[in-house]
Amino acid sequence: MKLYHGSNMRVIEPDLGRSKPYKDFGQGFYLSAEEQQAKDQAHSKVDQMKTGTPIVNEFLFDETLMTSGELKVKVFADYSVEWAEFVLMNRDIKIAQPSHDYDIVYGPIADDGVNYQLRRYWGGVITLPKLIEELKYAKGITFQYFFGTERALKKLKAL
């Protein structure tokens, strides 16, 4: 399968050291099966960094590895309490990173206002079910692939 990574630069060999911690599924390399999602991310990255050009990087990935047992994989098929708790764990700066040992995590993207919503949840302003509702991506359910280990990254082939 083809996966896409939106950035402000060309990426041939993903480097976990360049990845930011405390993201939805932790510090790792994020991709999408949807090219438009990666394009949107590339433009956001350029706006955020104020440098570079929007680039959609393409990678090949053997999707049978998601179920082969060769890699440790976690799949969230939809927004759920388990998904929200996983995002909370990975976004909590009080928890040492990495907070899990999955090679790959696949699941929904949290909405861009995630930090605001998490602060509301941690402050007791909203409940966990309300948090899940608030974290749903505004453009509808959109999924992401997280590659969090060198072992997983070796399974990607840049095009």
N, CA, C and O of each residue as an XYZ file, in Angstrom:
636
protein
N       0.842     -1.173      0.000
C       0.000      0.000      0.000
C       0.888      1.237      0.000
O       2.034      1.200      0.447
N       0.337      2.326     -0.507
C       1.064      3.585     -0.529
C       0.603      4.426      0.657
O      -0.594      4.579      0.897
N       1.568      4.966      1.391
C       1.283      5.866      2.502
C       1.958      7.201      2.228
O       2.973      7.264      1.535
N       1.387      8.263      2.776
C       1.854      9.615      2.510
C       2.206     10.336      3.810
O       1.562     10.153      4.843
N       3.252     11.162      3.721
C       3.684     11.976      4.860
C       3.854     13.413      4.382
O       4.688     13.692      3.520
N       3.066     14.319      4.939
C       3.168     15.724      4.572
C       4.215     16.426      5.404
O       4.252     16.282      6.626
N       5.080     17.201      4.728
C       6.164     17.878      5.422
C       6.546     19.152      4.682
O       5.975     19.486      3.644
N       7.520     19.849      5.240
C       8.078     21.021      4.584
C       9.417     20.680      3.927
O      10.159     21.569      3.507
N       9.714     19.385      3.845
C      10.960     18.921      3.235
C      10.806     17.505      2.711
O       9.877     16.790      3.087
N      11.709     17.112      1.855
C      11.737     15.744      1.333
C      12.249     14.828      2.432
O      13.232     15.144      3.101
N      11.579     13.687      2.620
C      11.990     12.697      3.614
C      12.250     11.386      2.883
O      11.337     10.792      2.311
N      13.487     10.947      2.905
C      13.868      9.664      2.302
C      13.952      8.594      3.392
O      13.426      7.490      3.250
N      14.631      8.957      4.485
C      14.770      8.053      5.627
C      14.228      8.759      6.864
O      14.888      9.647      7.404
N      13.049      8.383      7.317
C      12.486      9.018      8.503
C      13.418      8.865      9.708
O      14.055      7.828      9.893
N      13.481      9.917     10.514
C      14.353      9.966     11.682
C      13.488     10.242     12.916
O      12.934     11.331     13.059
N      13.377      9.257     13.796
C      12.564      9.426     14.992
C      13.078     10.559     15.869
O      12.307     11.163     16.616
N      14.365     10.852     15.788
C      14.943     11.942     16.571
C      14.407     13.307     16.171
O      14.480     14.254     16.955
N      13.874     13.420     14.971
C      13.288     14.686     14.500
C      11.806     14.789     14.838
O      11.192     15.837     14.640
N      11.236     13.709     15.345
C       9.810     13.679     15.669
C       9.563     14.330     17.022
O      10.362     14.200     17.949
N       8.455     15.021     17.113
C       8.100     15.684     18.368
C       7.395     14.713     19.300
O       6.592     13.892     18.857
N       7.694     14.805     20.591
C       6.988     13.952     21.563
C       5.594     14.503     21.860
O       5.238     15.601     21.432
N       4.830     13.727     22.590
C       3.516     14.118     23.107
C       2.486     14.386     22.006
O       1.676     15.308     22.104
N       2.534     13.568     20.968
C       1.526     13.607     19.918
C       0.500     12.504     20.198
O       0.641     11.767     21.174
N      -0.527     12.383     19.356
C      -1.636     11.440     19.604
C      -1.160     10.054     20.021
O      -1.632      9.508     21.018
N      -0.232      9.486     19.265
C       0.230      8.123     19.543
C       1.673      8.109     20.024
O       2.286      7.045     20.108
N       2.215      9.261     20.336
C       3.571      9.356     20.848
C       4.527      9.960     19.832
O       4.125     10.455     18.780
N       5.801      9.901     20.183
C       6.850     10.429     19.316
C       7.129      9.412     18.226
O       7.586      8.303     18.502
N       6.854      9.791     16.992
C       7.043      8.864     15.892
C       6.824      9.526     14.559
O       6.667     10.743     14.470
N       6.816      8.720     13.530
C       6.637      9.170     12.151
C       5.200      8.867     11.763
O       4.769      7.715     11.815
N       4.458      9.897     11.375
C       3.034      9.773     11.078
C       2.783      9.819      9.573
O       3.360     10.635      8.855
N       1.915      8.932      9.119
C       1.562      8.850      7.704
C       0.064      8.660      7.556
O      -0.646      8.366      8.517
N      -0.400      8.839      6.314
C      -1.804      8.646      5.994
C      -1.927      7.862      4.701
O      -1.048      7.925      3.841
N      -3.003      7.133      4.569
C      -3.297      6.461      3.301
C      -3.999      7.427      2.350
O      -4.226      7.098      1.186
N      -4.340      8.610      2.840
C      -5.036      9.614      2.044
C      -4.069     10.731      1.648
O      -3.546     11.448      2.502
N      -3.843     10.864      0.345
C      -2.900     11.875     -0.149
C      -3.328     13.292      0.235
O      -2.486     14.113      0.598
N      -4.621     13.583      0.160
C      -5.088     14.935      0.494
C      -4.800     15.285      1.942
O      -4.447     16.425      2.244
N      -4.942     14.335      2.830
C      -4.633     14.569      4.238
C      -3.164     14.958      4.382
O      -2.839     15.873      5.139
N      -2.275     14.272      3.663
C      -0.848     14.592      3.706
C      -0.572     15.971      3.103
O       0.279     16.705      3.606
N      -1.275     16.323      2.041
C      -1.119     17.664      1.447
C      -1.498     18.732      2.463
O      -0.784     19.719      2.634
N      -2.622     18.527      3.131
C      -3.064     19.484      4.152
C      -2.019     19.602      5.255
O      -1.726     20.703      5.722
N      -1.457     18.465      5.674
C      -0.435     18.462      6.720
C       0.826     19.180      6.247
O       1.457     19.897      7.024
N       1.197     18.995      4.993
C       2.381     19.655      4.442
C       2.215     21.170      4.485
O       3.141     21.888      4.863
N       1.041     21.653      4.100
C       0.791     23.102      4.141
C       0.798     23.613      5.579
O       1.329     24.691      5.848
N       0.219     22.856      6.498
C       0.229     23.243      7.915
C       1.648     23.315      8.457
O       1.985     24.220      9.220
N       2.478     22.355      8.058
C       3.869     22.312      8.524
C       4.639     23.539      8.040
O       5.392     24.143      8.804
N       4.452     23.907      6.774
C       5.123     25.096      6.241
C       4.640     26.345      6.978
O       5.448     27.206      7.327
N       3.341     26.452      7.217
C       2.795     27.601      7.951
C       3.366     27.662      9.361
O       3.697     28.740      9.855
N       3.481     26.511     10.006
C       3.974     26.428     11.373
C       5.464     26.750     11.460
O       5.891     27.499     12.339
N       6.250     26.185     10.549
C       7.705     26.326     10.601
C       8.208     27.609      9.927
O       9.331     28.049     10.174
N       7.373     28.196      9.083
C       7.742     29.405      8.330
C       8.960     29.185      7.438
O       9.724     30.112      7.170
N       9.131     27.931      6.978
C      10.239     27.604      6.095
C       9.897     26.365      5.278
O       9.066     25.549      5.677
N      10.553     26.240      4.130
C      10.366     25.066      3.297
C       9.208     25.211      2.332
O       8.581     26.265      2.226
N       8.946     24.127      1.638
C       7.884     24.031      0.641
C       7.015     22.833      0.988
O       7.537     21.808      1.424
N       5.698     22.934      0.805
C       4.846     21.765      1.086
C       5.230     20.588      0.180
O       5.238     20.710     -1.045
N       5.541     19.469      0.793
C       5.941     18.268      0.055
C       5.178     17.070      0.601
O       5.089     16.870      1.812
N       4.631     16.280     -0.312
C       3.996     15.028      0.070
C       4.989     13.909     -0.244
O       5.275     13.622     -1.407
N       5.500     13.294      0.799
C       6.433     12.179      0.666
C       5.641     10.891      0.552
O       4.677     10.681      1.287
N       6.048     10.026     -0.368
C       5.344      8.770     -0.600
C       6.207      7.590     -0.168
O       7.417      7.564     -0.395
N       5.558      6.623      0.455
C       6.232      5.419      0.924
C       5.390      4.195      0.576
O       4.161      4.254      0.550
N       6.066      3.108      0.314
C       5.389      1.822      0.161
C       5.497      1.075      1.470
O       6.525      1.108      2.145
N       4.398      0.393      1.819
C       4.350     -0.390      3.051
C       3.544     -1.652      2.780
O       2.457     -1.596      2.204
N       4.080     -2.771      3.193
C       3.392     -4.050      3.037
C       2.360     -4.170      4.162
O       2.706     -4.480      5.302
N       1.102     -3.923      3.830
C       0.059     -3.887      4.852
C      -0.182     -5.232      5.535
O      -0.830     -5.274      6.581
N       0.318     -6.325      4.975
C       0.171     -7.621      5.650
C       0.954     -7.642      6.958
O       0.693     -8.475      7.825
N       1.918     -6.722      7.105
C       2.694     -6.628      8.349
C       1.833     -6.160      9.525
O       2.222     -6.312     10.683
N       0.671     -5.593      9.224
C      -0.227     -5.133     10.288
C      -0.806     -6.307     11.071
O      -1.202     -6.151     12.227
N      -0.856     -7.481     10.444
C      -1.465     -8.648     11.100
C      -0.547     -9.866     11.134
O      -0.956    -10.928     11.602
N       0.670     -9.733     10.652
C       1.564    -10.893     10.541
C       2.165    -11.334     11.867
O       2.601    -12.478     11.997
N       2.194    -10.448     12.849
C       2.827    -10.764     14.121
C       4.302    -10.395     14.153
O       4.942    -10.501     15.200
N       4.845     -9.970     13.036
C       6.258     -9.580     12.970
C       6.509     -8.281     13.734
O       7.573     -8.087     14.322
N       5.512     -7.398     13.714
C       5.599     -6.127     14.415
C       4.500     -6.062     15.464
O       3.443     -6.675     15.315
N       4.767     -5.307     16.528
C       3.739     -5.108     17.548
C       2.856     -3.949     17.089
O       3.311     -2.810     16.991
N       1.594     -4.253     16.812
C       0.676     -3.298     16.198
C      -0.558     -3.105     17.081
O      -1.103     -4.060     17.635
N      -0.981     -1.856     17.196
C      -2.222     -1.514     17.899
C      -3.136     -0.825     16.902
O      -2.726      0.121     16.229
N      -4.381     -1.297     16.801
C      -5.351     -0.727     15.878
C      -6.555     -0.211     16.665
O      -7.135     -0.924     17.484
N      -6.914      1.039     16.398
C      -8.136      1.625     16.925
C      -9.062      1.808     15.723
O      -8.801      2.659     14.872
N     -10.121      1.036     15.641
C     -11.016      1.066     14.487
C     -11.918      2.291     14.461
O     -12.489      2.619     13.421
N     -12.051      2.973     15.601
C     -12.941      4.126     15.690
C     -12.584      4.907     16.946
O     -11.759      4.468     17.747
N     -13.206      6.062     17.113
C     -13.078      6.795     18.364
C     -13.699      5.944     19.467
O     -14.777      5.379     19.285
N     -13.026      5.854     20.600
C     -13.513      5.028     21.703
C     -12.869      5.503     22.996
O     -11.963      6.336     22.980
N     -13.339      4.973     24.105
C     -12.723      5.280     25.397
C     -11.264      4.812     25.385
O     -10.378      5.535     25.841
N     -11.015      3.614     24.868
C      -9.643      3.095     24.820
C      -8.743      4.012     23.988
O      -7.615      4.301     24.386
N      -9.238      4.470     22.835
C      -8.478      5.388     21.992
C      -8.191      6.689     22.747
O      -7.056      7.166     22.747
N      -9.213      7.266     23.391
C      -9.045      8.528     24.121
C      -8.040      8.382     25.259
O      -7.212      9.268     25.472
N      -8.105      7.282     25.982
C      -7.151      7.051     27.072
C      -5.733      6.900     26.536
O      -4.778      7.333     27.181
N      -5.587      6.289     25.359
C      -4.277      6.130     24.729
C      -3.723      7.501     24.312
O      -2.547      7.793     24.532
N      -4.575      8.332     23.713
C      -4.162      9.686     23.335
C      -3.798     10.487     24.584
O      -2.792     11.196     24.597
N      -4.614     10.374     25.632
C      -4.322     11.074     26.892
C      -2.947     10.676     27.439
O      -2.170     11.533     27.861
N      -2.655      9.384     27.429
C      -1.373      8.887     27.935
C      -0.212      9.461     27.128
O       0.796      9.878     27.699
N      -0.350      9.483     25.812
C       0.737      9.958     24.960
C       0.909     11.467     24.986
O       2.001     11.976     24.732
N      -0.158     12.178     25.291
C      -0.104     13.639     25.331
C       0.243     14.184     26.714
O       0.457     15.386     26.863
N       0.301     13.325     27.719
C       0.545     13.749     29.099
C       2.051     13.955     29.325
O       2.825     12.998     29.319
N       2.451     15.209     29.524
C       3.879     15.514     29.690
C       4.448     14.985     31.010
O       5.660     15.026     31.221
N       3.590     14.494     31.887
C       4.057     13.910     33.151
C       4.430     12.432     32.990
O       4.999     11.828     33.899
N       4.104     11.854     31.824
C       4.396     10.444     31.575
C       5.621     10.344     30.681
O       5.692     10.981     29.630
N       6.589      9.533     31.115
C       7.831      9.369     30.346
C       7.513      8.817     28.958
O       6.622      7.985     28.787
N       8.257      9.298     27.985
C       8.097      8.848     26.609
C       9.246      7.934     26.225
O      10.362      8.180     26.681
N       9.058      6.913     25.432
C       7.757      6.515     24.909
C       6.899      5.883     26.003
O       7.412      5.259     26.932
N       5.603      6.055     25.875
C       4.680      5.560     26.895
C       4.116      4.188     26.541
O       3.326      3.622     27.296
N       4.529      3.646     25.373
C       4.087      2.315     24.960
C       5.187      1.702     24.096
O       6.145      2.377     23.719
N       5.039      0.421     23.791
C       6.082     -0.259     23.008
C       5.580     -0.779     21.661
O       6.143     -1.727     21.115
N       4.544     -0.176     21.133
C       4.041     -0.583     19.822
C       4.968     -0.085     18.719
O       5.476      1.035     18.770
N       5.177     -0.938     17.724
C       5.936     -0.524     16.547
C       5.080      0.389     15.671
O       5.548      1.410     15.167
N       3.821     -0.001     15.503
C       2.885      0.739     14.661
C       1.563      0.886     15.402
O       1.085     -0.050     16.042
N       0.984      2.075     15.304
C      -0.357      2.312     15.819
C      -1.165      2.919     14.670
O      -0.703      3.821     13.972
N      -2.374      2.404     14.494
C      -3.279      2.899     13.467
C      -4.575      3.300     14.143
O      -5.148      2.533     14.918
N      -5.033      4.510     13.844
C      -6.290      4.936     14.435
C      -6.658      6.345     14.034
O      -5.941      6.994     13.272
N      -7.789      6.821     14.555
C      -8.281      8.147     14.200
C      -7.345      9.267     14.653
O      -6.618      9.148     15.639
N      -7.394     10.346     13.898
C      -6.678     11.568     14.262
C      -7.542     12.339     15.245
O      -8.762     12.401     15.098
N      -6.900     12.926     16.249
C      -7.611     13.825     17.150
C      -7.688     15.206     16.504
O      -6.808     15.587     15.733
N      -8.721     15.934     16.814
C      -8.904     17.277     16.278
C      -7.741     18.181     16.679
O      -7.069     17.931     17.679
N      -7.511     19.225     15.899
C      -6.397     20.144     16.143
C      -6.478     20.834     17.505
O      -5.449     21.261     18.028
N      -7.646     20.953     18.082
C      -7.793     21.595     19.381
C      -7.563     20.644     20.539
O      -8.061     20.878     21.640
N      -6.816     19.576     20.307
C      -6.650     18.517     21.300
C      -6.060     19.030     22.614
O      -6.520     18.623     23.680
N      -5.077     19.894     22.573
C      -4.459     20.361     23.821
C      -5.457     21.109     24.699
O      -5.483     20.928     25.917
N      -6.274     21.946     24.076
C      -7.307     22.672     24.815
C      -8.292     21.697     25.454
O      -8.647     21.846     26.624
N      -8.735     20.693     24.684
C      -9.703     19.730     25.200
C      -9.098     18.870     26.313
O      -9.769     18.557     27.297
N      -7.834     18.495     26.152
C      -7.184     17.700     27.201
C      -7.072     18.488     28.499
O      -7.297     17.941     29.579
N      -6.727     19.767     28.403
C      -6.657     20.595     29.615
C      -8.029     20.663     30.289
O      -8.119     20.619     31.516
N      -9.092     20.770     29.496
C     -10.448     20.794     30.055
C     -10.762     19.476     30.760
O     -11.360     19.470     31.836
N     -10.357     18.359     30.151
C     -10.603     17.048     30.765
C      -9.797     16.905     32.053
O     -10.343     16.551     33.099
N      -8.493     17.181     31.973
C      -7.640     17.047     33.162
C      -8.082     17.974     34.284
O      -7.890     17.659     35.458
N      -8.676     19.120     33.933
C      -9.162     20.069     34.930
C     -10.534     19.726     35.477
O     -11.054     20.437     36.337
N     -11.132     18.635     34.985
C     -12.432     18.208     35.477
C     -13.605     18.973     34.871
O     -14.730     18.855     35.356
N     -13.365     19.747     33.827
C     -14.418     20.540     33.205
C     -15.322     19.673     32.330
O     -16.528     19.909     32.253
N     -14.736     18.664     31.667
C     -15.525     17.766     30.820
C     -15.235     16.313     31.197
O     -14.183     15.998     31.753
N     -16.177     15.449     30.886
C     -16.056     14.017     31.171
C     -15.300     13.314     30.038
O     -15.052     13.906     28.988
N     -14.940     12.062     30.259
C     -14.259     11.286     29.216
C     -15.146     11.124     27.973
O     -14.643     11.311     26.865
N     -16.437     10.787     28.097
C     -17.271     10.707     26.887
C     -17.331     12.042     26.130
O     -17.325     12.058     24.899
N     -17.388     13.155     26.863
C     -17.404     14.475     26.211
C     -16.053     14.738     25.541
O     -16.003     15.317     24.455
N     -14.976     14.321     26.171
C     -13.647     14.470     25.580
C     -13.571     13.731     24.244
O     -13.073     14.274     23.258
N     -14.059     12.510     24.215
C     -14.040     11.727     22.975
C     -14.795     12.482     21.876
O     -14.323     12.588     20.744
N     -15.960     12.998     22.226
C     -16.752     13.750     21.251
C     -15.990     14.990     20.769
O     -15.998     15.300     19.577
N     -15.341     15.686     21.681
C     -14.615     16.911     21.329
C     -13.363     16.630     20.508
O     -12.933     17.479     19.728
N     -12.775     15.447     20.674
C     -11.543     15.122     19.953
C     -11.797     14.603     18.542
O     -10.859     14.469     17.755
N     -13.033     14.315     18.219
C     -13.314     13.828     16.873
C     -12.908     14.884     15.858
O     -13.219     16.066     16.002
N     -12.216     14.432     14.840
C     -11.689     15.322     13.809
C     -12.826     16.034     13.093
O     -13.778     15.395     12.645
N     -12.731     17.344     12.984
C     -13.802     18.168     12.434
C     -14.180     17.794     10.997
O     -15.322     18.007     10.588
N     -13.249     17.249     10.238
C     -13.518     16.898      8.844
C     -14.071     15.482      8.710
O     -14.142     14.953      7.601
N     -14.457     14.874      9.800
C     -14.935     13.490      9.774
C     -13.809     12.565     10.197
O     -12.676     13.006     10.389
N     -14.110     11.314     10.339
C     -13.106     10.363     10.813
C     -11.995     10.221      9.769
O     -12.242      9.896      8.608
N     -10.795     10.470     10.210
C      -9.612     10.381      9.366
C      -8.570      9.602     10.156
O      -8.341      9.863     11.337
N      -7.951      8.654      9.493
C      -7.024      7.768     10.185
C      -5.573      8.119      9.907
O      -5.238      8.718      8.885
N      -4.717      7.725     10.854
C      -3.285      7.942     10.724
C      -2.535      6.678     11.099
O      -3.004      5.854     11.885
N      -1.360      6.554     10.515
C      -0.429      5.482     10.844
C       0.724      6.103     11.605
O       1.290      7.107     11.175
N       1.071      5.509     12.734
C       2.198      5.934     13.553
C       3.253      4.844     13.468
O       2.971      3.679     13.749
N       4.456      5.213     13.084
C       5.599      4.299     13.087
C       6.524      4.800     14.183
O       7.119      5.870     14.052
N       6.649      4.036     15.265
C       7.343      4.527     16.447
C       8.661      3.860     16.783
O       9.286      4.199     17.787
N       9.094      2.913     15.959
C      10.374      2.243     16.235
C      11.194      2.155     14.948
O      10.662      2.219     13.840
N      12.482      2.010     15.129
C      13.370      1.831     13.968
C      12.972      0.571     13.204
O      13.031      0.527     11.975
N      12.569     -0.444     13.950
C      12.148     -1.705     13.326
C      10.970     -1.467     12.374
O      10.933     -2.034     11.282
N      10.020     -0.639     12.782
C       8.875     -0.326     11.929
C       9.294      0.541     10.747
O       8.852      0.309      9.621
N      10.141      1.536     10.991
C      10.568      2.432      9.920
C      11.271      1.688      8.803
O      11.180      2.078      7.639
N      11.974      0.615      9.150
C      12.681     -0.165      8.124
C      11.719     -0.835      7.159
O      12.135     -1.298      6.098
N      10.448     -0.894      7.507
C       9.440     -1.522      6.649
C       8.859     -0.536      5.624
O       8.058     -0.921      4.772
N       9.264      0.726      5.714
C       8.813      1.734      4.764
C       9.852      1.895      3.659
O      11.054      1.911      3.924
N       9.382      2.013      2.418
C      10.291      2.237      1.298
C       9.881      3.533      0.620
O       8.785      3.643      0.072
N      10.793      4.532      0.665
C      10.517      5.817      0.032
C      10.424      5.671     -1.474
O      11.193      4.926     -2.080
N       9.485      6.380     -2.079
C       9.326      6.390     -3.532
C       9.917      7.671     -4.115
O       9.883      7.871     -5.329
